[in-house]
Amino acid sequence: MTVTPPPPPVPHPSLPRDRAQARAAARATACAGGTTGPQGSAGPQGSAGARPRVERLRVRTEDPAEGLAVLEQVYTAGQMQVCEDVPFRLQQEVRSAADVSLERARLGGVMAAARIDATGTVRVAQLLGGRLVFTDGTPTRPTPAPFLLPVRPYTCRWDDLDLRTVTLDLERLQALAAGLRGTERLRLRFTGSAPVSAGMARYWNAAVAHFRQVQLEHDEAMAAPLLRDQAFRSLTTTLLHAFPSTFLEDEQAPATASRPAPAGVRRAVAFMEAHLAEPVGLPEIAEAARLSPRGLQVAFRRELGTTPLAHLRALRLEAAHADLRAADPADGQTVTGIAARWGFGHTGRFAAAYRQRYGVAPAETLRD
């Protein structure tokens, strides 16, 4: 078997060469001449030049040079060598929204070597078929269980690969983890690649499936800033609890026994009401309350009998109710659009919560 590096691909505006550009382009929707499918348009229909709500890339090619350029773009891969005796084919899909990128690579043929620069990202993989081997020589075989890829540059090789990955920004994940723990001293470091349990592996897979099959299929919903923020927080919080890291080690540390003052709850409620339409979560609310996230949750349970985020949802339900009452269906306003504006991405669950609170369906309020 002869192994030779491919000829360098012809530069193309949609296939940038440096790492920073490549990461940004991984969420782009255009690729080299004619390889993109029908989802490769740059923006929603009828709004040329507008930023798409869900960004998509779909590539199918049997040209090694073109395929390796795509892999470089999506995975910041370099120093790639292919076995020229084996026919090459690549099907690459990417869907991105809410600072999360979902990729799937179906690669026929043999990659003798590739160096992946994962600096600044966290990538969770699921091997659906084929073989993937890292530099330590340990093969990873197809399994339903997800696993963390290295968060540093690494070398690997594969053949007849079918790989699904979820990519998140490490800096934003670090900020979320520190906020949830209520301390800037937390330095997020993953201490293992496998989920902490089979149950947490299923929990992660379910969260990714929901993001892929529900949230990414609704451009209108993902256009709402609150829903984009909630999607990121939900997926990243699941990741932090599913894989071993310093985040979980900090969770096992003993909590302080101090009793949070009711004033902290009042500050938290005032902050929620002032920032109701903004993408805020538990870390931001706790900071405004001058409490740790744990302390804030304890205080809310004791003073209000609920959680901070449940109280935030109740306030946003009130805001949605006010908008439904003021809206005119003739202006094109819909229950789905108003619900999404206030962070309710599932219309059915919104309608159920609304009916429980107000005794009528939201559509009735909109019509009245």
Secondary structure, 3 states (H helix, E strand, C coil): CCEECCCCCCCECCECCCHHHHHHHCCCCCCCCCCECCCCCCCCCCCCCCCCCCEEEEEEECCHHHHHHHHHHHHCEEEEEEECCCCCEEEEEEEEECCEEEEEEEEEEEEEEEEECCCCEEEEEEEEEEEEEECCCCEECCCCCCEECCCCCEEEEEEEEEEEEEEEEHHHHHHHHHHHHCCCCCCCCECCCCCCCHHHHHHHHHHHHHHHHCHHHCHHHHCCHHHHHHHHHHHHHHHHHHCCEHHHHHHCCCCCCCCCCHHHHHHHHHHHHHCCCCCCCHHHHHHHHCCCHHHHHHHHHHHHCCCHHHHHHHHHHHHHHHHHHHCCHHHCCCHHHHHHHCCCCCHHHHHHHHHHHHCCCHHHHHHC
